[in-house]
């Protein structure tokens, strides 16, 4: 009988993964596969982040996920986060 081991992810990794979903044209499922995590896990992180952000600053989900409606500093952070996630992903392969 196979026992499933519950994996633990750092807050930095979760935040980076969510930012990658928000700032990418790729599907959440594709990003989850690239990062080696379950799609449902990534969806859960994204939904929690959307709820927290919209409550915090009154931003709608449409504003958060539409690149045209995001601020330029937000886009800069997302670009930096994409690079960080790529580095983290490839460092896990070594």
Secondary structure by P-SEA (a helix, b strand, c coil): cbbbbbbbbcaaaaaaaaaaaaaccccaaaaaaaacccaaaaaaaaaaaaaaaaaacccccccccccccccaaaaaaaaaaaaaaaaaaaaaac
